Structure formats: structure tokens, C-alpha cells
């Protein structure tokens, strides 16, 4: 997925390093075998660093992912744009841009 920060007719991206924290099924899985059952695995949060800019980020399905970083200066958009976000099954996200 990509992350854009839009404000009217300007847009920006992350600048420099981006801290990424993920918690998903690879870190924690409830097996559901009863009220005394323990999660397996139970590994906690995954911390990583990625690059900013107009980058594409991978997000694990069925996870909670937090991106934290500095935002670059805003630049004018070349044309007005409508952004459409589609959420698909199993957490996959598809992004489609269309000009008005």
C-alpha cells in the first residue's frame, strides 16, 4: 500500500526513516480450544524501519500495523484526484485512483 497525505490541492509522503510496528496472526494466534487454552504463538510486536518517500509498504493480512515518521513538505497536485479505497477479503487493500 502507499500512504499519501493530502490537504486540498497539495500532497506529501513520509520523509526519512519510517518506524513500522505490526501485530498480526504471525505474532499471536488464538487456537480456540477452550477457555483455558493459551495463544500459540504469543510473540509480541514486530518493530522494523522502512524508507519514506513515495514508497510502497507491505502490510500483513489480518494485522494491525502502525506507521510513524516525519512528513515531507507538501507539493502541489498536478490534477484534482478522487481516491477510492477498496477493502478485500483477508485484509488485502486495493487502491484505485481516478481523475474527476
URQUIMO-V90878 format. One record per residue. N is the residue number from 1. RES is the residue in one letter. SS is DSSP state (@ for helix, = for strand, . for the rest). PSI is psi in radians with two decimals (none if undefined). NEAR is the number of other C-alpha atoms within 8 Angstrom. Layout:
BEGIN
[[N:RES:SS:PSI:NEAR] [N:RES:SS:PSI:NEAR]]
END
This chain:
BEGIN
[[1:X:.:2.77:9] [2:X:=:2.69:7] [3:X:.:2.05:9] [4:X:.:2.48:8] [5:X:=:1.89:7] [6:X:=:2.47:8] [7:X:=:1.62:6] [8:X:.:-1.99:4] [9:X:.:0.34:8] [10:X:=:2.73:10] [11:X:=:2.79:12] [12:X:=:2.98:12] [13:X:.:3.10:12] [14:X:=:2.66:14] [15:X:=:2.29:12] [16:X:=:-2.73:9] [17:X:=:2.53:11] [18:X:=:2.12:14] [19:X:=:2.30:11] [20:X:=:2.23:12] [21:X:=:2.22:11] [22:X:=:2.44:11] [23:X:=:1.95:13] [24:X:=:-2.88:11] [25:X:.:-0.36:8] [26:X:.:-0.36:7] [27:X:.:-0.44:12] [28:X:=:2.18:13] [29:X:.:2.10:10] [30:X:.:2.09:7] [31:X:.:-0.42:8] [32:X:.:0.51:6] [33:X:.:0.34:5] [34:X:.:2.93:5] [35:X:.:-0.36:5] [36:X:.:0.05:4] [37:X:.:2.55:8] [38:X:.:2.62:6] [39:X:.:2.57:9] [40:X:.:1.93:8] [41:X:.:2.97:8] [42:X:=:1.33:8] [43:X:.:-0.19:6] [44:X:.:-2.98:7] [45:X:.:2.61:8] [46:X:=:2.15:8] [47:X:=:2.38:8] [48:X:=:2.97:7] [49:X:=:2.37:8] [50:X:=:3.05:8] [51:X:=:2.63:9] [52:X:=:-2.79:12] [53:X:=:-2.85:8] [54:X:.:0.99:9] [55:X:.:2.81:8] [56:X:=:2.29:7] [57:X:.:2.44:6] [58:X:.:2.32:5] [59:X:.:2.22:7] [60:X:.:2.48:7] [61:X:.:2.62:8] [62:X:.:0.84:8] [63:X:=:2.88:11] [64:X:=:2.10:7] [65:X:=:2.30:9] [66:X:=:2.26:7] [67:X:=:2.32:8] [68:X:=:2.21:7] [69:X:=:3.06:11] [70:X:=:2.60:9] [71:X:=:2.28:8] [72:X:.:2.90:8] [73:X:.:2.53:5] [74:X:.:2.50:7] [75:X:=:2.63:7] [76:X:=:2.48:7] [77:X:.:2.51:8] [78:X:.:-0.51:4] [79:X:.:2.62:5] [80:X:.:2.52:8] [81:X:=:2.43:8] [82:X:=:2.38:8] [83:X:=:2.26:8] [84:X:=:2.21:8] [85:X:=:2.24:8] [86:X:=:2.22:8] [87:X:=:2.18:8] [88:X:.:3.02:8] [89:X:@:2.66:5] [90:X:@:0.46:6] [91:X:@:-0.06:10] [92:X:.:2.49:8] [93:X:=:2.35:9] [94:X:=:2.35:9] [95:X:=:2.21:9] [96:X:=:2.23:8] [97:X:=:2.49:8] [98:X:=:2.35:8] [99:X:=:2.63:7] [100:X:.:none:5]]
END
